[in-house]
């Protein structure tokens, strides 16, 4: 959620920056400013009324002590009248604040000045590319055919037991999943991240805190009887650890990592681009989350990009880094870099990670603050990234490393898999 002071003091700039996300904020911003003006006026009126009530209480006490009973009774009548006024003002103030907050949550995060303009992923900017595109042997096939051939992933069984988008991993396929999870966790731990194993269900406050609610409510699985949501990513429970927390400046950087299953309805996703592992309703992911001082958050974003890059190098996958344009940037992000790996059999790039800086947008919703050297409480910055999401990594590993004799396992994974070849 954008800070109210920022909107009030930088109206034109906020509107102009949000236009980069193809979001016309003029009406909402002006309504928020008007409500804020009304709120401040009502608050002053309420404060003055309460101050007058406090002063009357003193005067009543003095009157009773000096025997001026009649004067005291008159003042008590005024006090009763002021109580009615105060209650009315307080109720009106609460309604104004509620209306203002409803409008505030409708505003997306302001994009970083470096975010390019654009309408969709076609307008994203490739900022880095590394690795050689593999040349496959003549009979190479996409990963869903490899999965069936080597009996490592069963999509039909998943559809039978649950539905499309919920595959079974079996044998060497299951071990490959476990190997990747452990590899990603170990790499993060070696880079100073503290591991958590979070719950897979969250409450409304947590969904609101990181911005999934109300923006992505329709994309989340909802357990209605308990009013809980299945997590779309470990980012949500991990970041919400710090909801309503005041950190010390010496606590930075806060670095956490978590493995979890992730659940996404992916409503409206159809066609060839969602075949196999390309888009699932349940998948595994290792997520890195950092809480950082505002002055250092963009240096931290570069550090997180470097961490993901190193993972992909060790997996020997050709990859590129893409800066998202305004039209493809998420509701809550100020700046996002996507990592894509090349899938040789499908002959296309697959997104496997997003690394984002949310600046103070999430922390303002969560009231995540820190005390600076002067003792003043300020909003921290939050960042997260996939390090990594498994399905498309597995797809690229299977396709790029297939041979006539089996599927080779990258050297960095072999101590985790316990085998060098899927055969």
Order of alpha helices (4+ residues) and beta strands (2+ residues): alpha-alpha-alpha-alpha-beta-alpha-beta-alpha-beta-alpha-beta-beta-alpha-beta-beta-alpha-beta-beta-beta-alpha-beta-beta-beta-alpha-beta-beta-beta-alpha-beta-beta-alpha-beta
